Amino acid sequence: MTMSMETGQITGTLDKDYNIIWFTEACLRNALKLETYIQDAERAGDAELADFFRRAQTESRKGAEQGKQLLRGRLFA
């Protein structure tokens, strides 16, 4: 059985737009989850791990901001 990809007929949202929305949401969700990991590392006294998660969180925030910029340019143009 082959699955056909949804290309906007069902949701009304084109794949490329949905993909940007998904990516942005995933980055935001990741930034939130990483906050828990940072706190866990800090409670354990592991500054190296906390810093690692902070850097990852920064990159997730960057991805979310880039996704939001793309969405603004494409959906509100």
Phi and psi restraints in degrees (range 20) as a CNS / XPLOR table:
assign (resid 1 and name C) (resid 2 and name N)
       (resid 2 and name CA) (resid 2 and name C) 1.0 -101.1 20.0 2
assign (resid 2 and name N) (resid 2 and name CA)
       (resid 2 and name C) (resid 3 and name N) 1.0 141.8 20.0 2
assign (resid 2 and name C) (resid 3 and name N)
       (resid 3 and name CA) (resid 3 and name C) 1.0 -97.6 20.0 2
assign (resid 3 and name N) (resid 3 and name CA)
       (resid 3 and name C) (resid 4 and name N) 1.0 132.0 20.0 2
assign (resid 3 and name C) (resid 4 and name N)
       (resid 4 and name CA) (resid 4 and name C) 1.0 -89.5 20.0 2
assign (resid 4 and name N) (resid 4 and name CA)
       (resid 4 and name C) (resid 5 and name N) 1.0 144.2 20.0 2
assign (resid 4 and name C) (resid 5 and name N)
       (resid 5 and name CA) (resid 5 and name C) 1.0 -80.2 20.0 2
assign (resid 5 and name N) (resid 5 and name CA)
       (resid 5 and name C) (resid 6 and name N) 1.0 141.0 20.0 2
assign (resid 5 and name C) (resid 6 and name N)
       (resid 6 and name CA) (resid 6 and name C) 1.0 -74.5 20.0 2
assign (resid 6 and name N) (resid 6 and name CA)
       (resid 6 and name C) (resid 7 and name N) 1.0 123.8 20.0 2
assign (resid 6 and name C) (resid 7 and name N)
       (resid 7 and name CA) (resid 7 and name C) 1.0 -119.1 20.0 2
assign (resid 7 and name N) (resid 7 and name CA)
       (resid 7 and name C) (resid 8 and name N) 1.0 25.5 20.0 2
assign (resid 7 and name C) (resid 8 and name N)
       (resid 8 and name CA) (resid 8 and name C) 1.0 108.5 20.0 2
assign (resid 8 and name N) (resid 8 and name CA)
       (resid 8 and name C) (resid 9 and name N) 1.0 -15.1 20.0 2
assign (resid 8 and name C) (resid 9 and name N)
       (resid 9 and name CA) (resid 9 and name C) 1.0 -66.0 20.0 2
assign (resid 9 and name N) (resid 9 and name CA)
       (resid 9 and name C) (resid 10 and name N) 1.0 -37.3 20.0 2
assign (resid 9 and name C) (resid 10 and name N)
       (resid 10 and name CA) (resid 10 and name C) 1.0 -85.4 20.0 2
assign (resid 10 and name N) (resid 10 and name CA)
       (resid 10 and name C) (resid 11 and name N) 1.0 -49.3 20.0 2
assign (resid 10 and name C) (resid 11 and name N)
       (resid 11 and name CA) (resid 11 and name C) 1.0 -88.3 20.0 2
assign (resid 11 and name N) (resid 11 and name CA)
       (resid 11 and name C) (resid 12 and name N) 1.0 -21.0 20.0 2
assign (resid 11 and name C) (resid 12 and name N)
       (resid 12 and name CA) (resid 12 and name C) 1.0 80.5 20.0 2
assign (resid 12 and name N) (resid 12 and name CA)
       (resid 12 and name C) (resid 13 and name N) 1.0 7.8 20.0 2
assign (resid 12 and name C) (resid 13 and name N)
       (resid 13 and name CA) (resid 13 and name C) 1.0 -121.2 20.0 2
assign (resid 13 and name N) (resid 13 and name CA)
       (resid 13 and name C) (resid 14 and name N) 1.0 122.9 20.0 2
assign (resid 13 and name C) (resid 14 and name N)
       (resid 14 and name CA) (resid 14 and name C) 1.0 -62.3 20.0 2
assign (resid 14 and name N) (resid 14 and name CA)
       (resid 14 and name C) (resid 15 and name N) 1.0 149.3 20.0 2
assign (resid 14 and name C) (resid 15 and name N)
       (resid 15 and name CA) (resid 15 and name C) 1.0 -51.1 20.0 2
assign (resid 15 and name N) (resid 15 and name CA)
       (resid 15 and name C) (resid 16 and name N) 1.0 -47.4 20.0 2
assign (resid 15 and name C) (resid 16 and name N)
       (resid 16 and name CA) (resid 16 and name C) 1.0 -62.6 20.0 2
assign (resid 16 and name N) (resid 16 and name CA)
       (resid 16 and name C) (resid 17 and name N) 1.0 -38.0 20.0 2
assign (resid 16 and name C) (resid 17 and name N)
       (resid 17 and name CA) (resid 17 and name C) 1.0 -70.1 20.0 2
assign (resid 17 and name N) (resid 17 and name CA)
       (resid 17 and name C) (resid 18 and name N) 1.0 -44.3 20.0 2
assign (resid 17 and name C) (resid 18 and name N)
       (resid 18 and name CA) (resid 18 and name C) 1.0 -59.6 20.0 2
assign (resid 18 and name N) (resid 18 and name CA)
       (resid 18 and name C) (resid 19 and name N) 1.0 -41.3 20.0 2
assign (resid 18 and name C) (resid 19 and name N)
       (resid 19 and name CA) (resid 19 and name C) 1.0 -62.1 20.0 2
assign (resid 19 and name N) (resid 19 and name CA)
       (resid 19 and name C) (resid 20 and name N) 1.0 -40.2 20.0 2
assign (resid 19 and name C) (resid 20 and name N)
       (resid 20 and name CA) (resid 20 and name C) 1.0 -66.6 20.0 2
assign (resid 20 and name N) (resid 20 and name CA)
       (resid 20 and name C) (resid 21 and name N) 1.0 -42.6 20.0 2
assign (resid 20 and name C) (resid 21 and name N)
       (resid 21 and name CA) (resid 21 and name C) 1.0 -61.1 20.0 2
assign (resid 21 and name N) (resid 21 and name CA)
       (resid 21 and name C) (resid 22 and name N) 1.0 -46.7 20.0 2
assign (resid 21 and name C) (resid 22 and name N)
       (resid 22 and name CA) (resid 22 and name C) 1.0 -60.3 20.0 2
assign (resid 22 and name N) (resid 22 and name CA)
       (resid 22 and name C) (resid 23 and name N) 1.0 -46.7 20.0 2
assign (resid 22 and name C) (resid 23 and name N)
       (resid 23 and name CA) (resid 23 and name C) 1.0 -60.0 20.0 2
assign (resid 23 and name N) (resid 23 and name CA)
       (resid 23 and name C) (resid 24 and name N) 1.0 -45.4 20.0 2
assign (resid 23 and name C) (resid 24 and name N)
       (resid 24 and name CA) (resid 24 and name C) 1.0 -62.0 20.0 2
assign (resid 24 and name N) (resid 24 and name CA)
       (resid 24 and name C) (resid 25 and name N) 1.0 -45.8 20.0 2
assign (resid 24 and name C) (resid 25 and name N)
       (resid 25 and name CA) (resid 25 and name C) 1.0 -63.6 20.0 2
assign (resid 25 and name N) (resid 25 and name CA)
       (resid 25 and name C) (resid 26 and name N) 1.0 -39.9 20.0 2
assign (resid 25 and name C) (resid 26 and name N)
       (resid 26 and name CA) (resid 26 and name C) 1.0 -64.4 20.0 2
assign (resid 26 and name N) (resid 26 and name CA)
       (resid 26 and name C) (resid 27 and name N) 1.0 -40.0 20.0 2
assign (resid 26 and name C) (resid 27 and name N)
       (resid 27 and name CA) (resid 27 and name C) 1.0 -64.5 20.0 2
assign (resid 27 and name N) (resid 27 and name CA)
       (resid 27 and name C) (resid 28 and name N) 1.0 -43.7 20.0 2
assign (resid 27 and name C) (resid 28 and name N)
       (resid 28 and name CA) (resid 28 and name C) 1.0 -64.1 20.0 2
assign (resid 28 and name N) (resid 28 and name CA)
       (resid 28 and name C) (resid 29 and name N) 1.0 -43.4 20.0 2
assign (resid 28 and name C) (resid 29 and name N)
       (resid 29 and name CA) (resid 29 and name C) 1.0 -62.5 20.0 2
assign (resid 29 and name N) (resid 29 and name CA)
       (resid 29 and name C) (resid 30 and name N) 1.0 -40.2 20.0 2
assign (resid 29 and name C) (resid 30 and name N)
       (resid 30 and name CA) (resid 30 and name C) 1.0 -64.4 20.0 2
assign (resid 30 and name N) (resid 30 and name CA)
       (resid 30 and name C) (resid 31 and name N) 1.0 -42.1 20.0 2
assign (resid 30 and name C) (resid 31 and name N)
       (resid 31 and name CA) (resid 31 and name C) 1.0 -60.8 20.0 2
assign (resid 31 and name N) (resid 31 and name CA)
       (resid 31 and name C) (resid 32 and name N) 1.0 -39.7 20.0 2
assign (resid 31 and name C) (resid 32 and name N)
       (resid 32 and name CA) (resid 32 and name C) 1.0 -65.5 20.0 2
assign (resid 32 and name N) (resid 32 and name CA)
       (resid 32 and name C) (resid 33 and name N) 1.0 -46.2 20.0 2
assign (resid 32 and name C) (resid 33 and name N)
       (resid 33 and name CA) (resid 33 and name C) 1.0 -62.9 20.0 2
assign (resid 33 and name N) (resid 33 and name CA)
       (resid 33 and name C) (resid 34 and name N) 1.0 -39.5 20.0 2
assign (resid 33 and name C) (resid 34 and name N)
       (resid 34 and name CA) (resid 34 and name C) 1.0 -62.8 20.0 2
assign (resid 34 and name N) (resid 34 and name CA)
       (resid 34 and name C) (resid 35 and name N) 1.0 -28.2 20.0 2
assign (resid 34 and name C) (resid 35 and name N)
       (resid 35 and name CA) (resid 35 and name C) 1.0 -60.3 20.0 2
assign (resid 35 and name N) (resid 35 and name CA)
       (resid 35 and name C) (resid 36 and name N) 1.0 -39.7 20.0 2
assign (resid 35 and name C) (resid 36 and name N)
       (resid 36 and name CA) (resid 36 and name C) 1.0 -63.3 20.0 2
assign (resid 36 and name N) (resid 36 and name CA)
       (resid 36 and name C) (resid 37 and name N) 1.0 -43.3 20.0 2
assign (resid 36 and name C) (resid 37 and name N)
       (resid 37 and name CA) (resid 37 and name C) 1.0 -64.3 20.0 2
assign (resid 37 and name N) (resid 37 and name CA)
       (resid 37 and name C) (resid 38 and name N) 1.0 -38.3 20.0 2
assign (resid 37 and name C) (resid 38 and name N)
       (resid 38 and name CA) (resid 38 and name C) 1.0 -62.2 20.0 2
assign (resid 38 and name N) (resid 38 and name CA)
       (resid 38 and name C) (resid 39 and name N) 1.0 -47.3 20.0 2
assign (resid 38 and name C) (resid 39 and name N)
       (resid 39 and name CA) (resid 39 and name C) 1.0 -62.8 20.0 2
assign (resid 39 and name N) (resid 39 and name CA)
       (resid 39 and name C) (resid 40 and name N) 1.0 -40.4 20.0 2
assign (resid 39 and name C) (resid 40 and name N)
       (resid 40 and name CA) (resid 40 and name C) 1.0 -60.8 20.0 2
assign (resid 40 and name N) (resid 40 and name CA)
       (resid 40 and name C) (resid 41 and name N) 1.0 -45.4 20.0 2
assign (resid 40 and name C) (resid 41 and name N)
       (resid 41 and name CA) (resid 41 and name C) 1.0 -64.8 20.0 2
assign (resid 41 and name N) (resid 41 and name CA)
       (resid 41 and name C) (resid 42 and name N) 1.0 -40.9 20.0 2
assign (resid 41 and name C) (resid 42 and name N)
       (resid 42 and name CA) (resid 42 and name C) 1.0 -64.1 20.0 2
assign (resid 42 and name N) (resid 42 and name CA)
       (resid 42 and name C) (resid 43 and name N) 1.0 -42.7 20.0 2
assign (resid 42 and name C) (resid 43 and name N)
       (resid 43 and name CA) (resid 43 and name C) 1.0 -60.9 20.0 2
assign (resid 43 and name N) (resid 43 and name CA)
       (resid 43 and name C) (resid 44 and name N) 1.0 -33.8 20.0 2
assign (resid 43 and name C) (resid 44 and name N)
       (resid 44 and name CA) (resid 44 and name C) 1.0 -82.6 20.0 2
assign (resid 44 and name N) (resid 44 and name CA)
       (resid 44 and name C) (resid 45 and name N) 1.0 -3.5 20.0 2
assign (resid 44 and name C) (resid 45 and name N)
       (resid 45 and name CA) (resid 45 and name C) 1.0 74.4 20.0 2
assign (resid 45 and name N) (resid 45 and name CA)
       (resid 45 and name C) (resid 46 and name N) 1.0 23.1 20.0 2
assign (resid 45 and name C) (resid 46 and name N)
       (resid 46 and name CA) (resid 46 and name C) 1.0 -103.5 20.0 2
assign (resid 46 and name N) (resid 46 and name CA)
       (resid 46 and name C) (resid 47 and name N) 1.0 85.2 20.0 2
assign (resid 46 and name C) (resid 47 and name N)
       (resid 47 and name CA) (resid 47 and name C) 1.0 -63.5 20.0 2
assign (resid 47 and name N) (resid 47 and name CA)
       (resid 47 and name C) (resid 48 and name N) 1.0 -36.8 20.0 2
assign (resid 47 and name C) (resid 48 and name N)
       (resid 48 and name CA) (resid 48 and name C) 1.0 -61.1 20.0 2
assign (resid 48 and name N) (resid 48 and name CA)
       (resid 48 and name C) (resid 49 and name N) 1.0 -45.4 20.0 2
assign (resid 48 and name C) (resid 49 and name N)
       (resid 49 and name CA) (resid 49 and name C) 1.0 -68.5 20.0 2
assign (resid 49 and name N) (resid 49 and name CA)
       (resid 49 and name C) (resid 50 and name N) 1.0 -39.8 20.0 2
assign (resid 49 and name C) (resid 50 and name N)
       (resid 50 and name CA) (resid 50 and name C) 1.0 -60.7 20.0 2
assign (resid 50 and name N) (resid 50 and name CA)
       (resid 50 and name C) (resid 51 and name N) 1.0 -43.3 20.0 2
assign (resid 50 and name C) (resid 51 and name N)
       (resid 51 and name CA) (resid 51 and name C) 1.0 -63.8 20.0 2
assign (resid 51 and name N) (resid 51 and name CA)
       (resid 51 and name C) (resid 52 and name N) 1.0 -40.1 20.0 2
assign (resid 51 and name C) (resid 52 and name N)
       (resid 52 and name CA) (resid 52 and name C) 1.0 -57.9 20.0 2
assign (resid 52 and name N) (resid 52 and name CA)
       (resid 52 and name C) (resid 53 and name N) 1.0 -48.1 20.0 2
assign (resid 52 and name C) (resid 53 and name N)
       (resid 53 and name CA) (resid 53 and name C) 1.0 -67.3 20.0 2
assign (resid 53 and name N) (resid 53 and name CA)
       (resid 53 and name C) (resid 54 and name N) 1.0 -33.5 20.0 2
assign (resid 53 and name C) (resid 54 and name N)
       (resid 54 and name CA) (resid 54 and name C) 1.0 -63.4 20.0 2
assign (resid 54 and name N) (resid 54 and name CA)
       (resid 54 and name C) (resid 55 and name N) 1.0 -42.0 20.0 2
assign (resid 54 and name C) (resid 55 and name N)
       (resid 55 and name CA) (resid 55 and name C) 1.0 -63.8 20.0 2
assign (resid 55 and name N) (resid 55 and name CA)
       (resid 55 and name C) (resid 56 and name N) 1.0 -42.1 20.0 2
assign (resid 55 and name C) (resid 56 and name N)
       (resid 56 and name CA) (resid 56 and name C) 1.0 -63.5 20.0 2
assign (resid 56 and name N) (resid 56 and name CA)
       (resid 56 and name C) (resid 57 and name N) 1.0 -39.6 20.0 2
assign (resid 56 and name C) (resid 57 and name N)
       (resid 57 and name CA) (resid 57 and name C) 1.0 -63.5 20.0 2
assign (resid 57 and name N) (resid 57 and name CA)
       (resid 57 and name C) (resid 58 and name N) 1.0 -41.1 20.0 2
assign (resid 57 and name C) (resid 58 and name N)
       (resid 58 and name CA) (resid 58 and name C) 1.0 -59.5 20.0 2
assign (resid 58 and name N) (resid 58 and name CA)
       (resid 58 and name C) (resid 59 and name N) 1.0 -43.4 20.0 2
assign (resid 58 and name C) (resid 59 and name N)
       (resid 59 and name CA) (resid 59 and name C) 1.0 -66.6 20.0 2
assign (resid 59 and name N) (resid 59 and name CA)
       (resid 59 and name C) (resid 60 and name N) 1.0 -36.9 20.0 2
assign (resid 59 and name C) (resid 60 and name N)
       (resid 60 and name CA) (resid 60 and name C) 1.0 -64.9 20.0 2
assign (resid 60 and name N) (resid 60 and name CA)
       (resid 60 and name C) (resid 61 and name N) 1.0 -40.6 20.0 2
assign (resid 60 and name C) (resid 61 and name N)
       (resid 61 and name CA) (resid 61 and name C) 1.0 -63.2 20.0 2
assign (resid 61 and name N) (resid 61 and name CA)
       (resid 61 and name C) (resid 62 and name N) 1.0 -41.2 20.0 2
assign (resid 61 and name C) (resid 62 and name N)
       (resid 62 and name CA) (resid 62 and name C) 1.0 -60.0 20.0 2
assign (resid 62 and name N) (resid 62 and name CA)
       (resid 62 and name C) (resid 63 and name N) 1.0 -45.9 20.0 2
assign (resid 62 and name C) (resid 63 and name N)
       (resid 63 and name CA) (resid 63 and name C) 1.0 -60.1 20.0 2
assign (resid 63 and name N) (resid 63 and name CA)
       (resid 63 and name C) (resid 64 and name N) 1.0 -41.9 20.0 2
assign (resid 63 and name C) (resid 64 and name N)
       (resid 64 and name CA) (resid 64 and name C) 1.0 -63.5 20.0 2
assign (resid 64 and name N) (resid 64 and name CA)
       (resid 64 and name C) (resid 65 and name N) 1.0 -43.3 20.0 2
assign (resid 64 and name C) (resid 65 and name N)
       (resid 65 and name CA) (resid 65 and name C) 1.0 -64.4 20.0 2
assign (resid 65 and name N) (resid 65 and name CA)
       (resid 65 and name C) (resid 66 and name N) 1.0 -40.6 20.0 2
assign (resid 65 and name C) (resid 66 and name N)
       (resid 66 and name CA) (resid 66 and name C) 1.0 -64.5 20.0 2
assign (resid 66 and name N) (resid 66 and name CA)
       (resid 66 and name C) (resid 67 and name N) 1.0 -41.6 20.0 2
assign (resid 66 and name C) (resid 67 and name N)
       (resid 67 and name CA) (resid 67 and name C) 1.0 -62.2 20.0 2
assign (resid 67 and name N) (resid 67 and name CA)
       (resid 67 and name C) (resid 68 and name N) 1.0 -42.5 20.0 2
assign (resid 67 and name C) (resid 68 and name N)
       (resid 68 and name CA) (resid 68 and name C) 1.0 -63.6 20.0 2
assign (resid 68 and name N) (resid 68 and name CA)
       (resid 68 and name C) (resid 69 and name N) 1.0 -40.1 20.0 2
assign (resid 68 and name C) (resid 69 and name N)
       (resid 69 and name CA) (resid 69 and name C) 1.0 -62.1 20.0 2
assign (resid 69 and name N) (resid 69 and name CA)
       (resid 69 and name C) (resid 70 and name N) 1.0 -45.0 20.0 2
assign (resid 69 and name C) (resid 70 and name N)
       (resid 70 and name CA) (resid 70 and name C) 1.0 -60.9 20.0 2
assign (resid 70 and name N) (resid 70 and name CA)
       (resid 70 and name C) (resid 71 and name N) 1.0 -43.7 20.0 2
assign (resid 70 and name C) (resid 71 and name N)
       (resid 71 and name CA) (resid 71 and name C) 1.0 -61.9 20.0 2
assign (resid 71 and name N) (resid 71 and name CA)
       (resid 71 and name C) (resid 72 and name N) 1.0 -44.4 20.0 2
assign (resid 71 and name C) (resid 72 and name N)
       (resid 72 and name CA) (resid 72 and name C) 1.0 -57.8 20.0 2
assign (resid 72 and name N) (resid 72 and name CA)
       (resid 72 and name C) (resid 73 and name N) 1.0 -44.9 20.0 2
assign (resid 72 and name C) (resid 73 and name N)
       (resid 73 and name CA) (resid 73 and name C) 1.0 -68.3 20.0 2
assign (resid 73 and name N) (resid 73 and name CA)
       (resid 73 and name C) (resid 74 and name N) 1.0 -29.7 20.0 2
assign (resid 73 and name C) (resid 74 and name N)
       (resid 74 and name CA) (resid 74 and name C) 1.0 -95.3 20.0 2
assign (resid 74 and name N) (resid 74 and name CA)
       (resid 74 and name C) (resid 75 and name N) 1.0 -37.5 20.0 2
assign (resid 74 and name C) (resid 75 and name N)
       (resid 75 and name CA) (resid 75 and name C) 1.0 -90.8 20.0 2
assign (resid 75 and name N) (resid 75 and name CA)
       (resid 75 and name C) (resid 76 and name N) 1.0 -22.5 20.0 2
assign (resid 75 and name C) (resid 76 and name N)
       (resid 76 and name CA) (resid 76 and name C) 1.0 -115.0 20.0 2
assign (resid 76 and name N) (resid 76 and name CA)
       (resid 76 and name C) (resid 77 and name N) 1.0 19.0 20.0 2
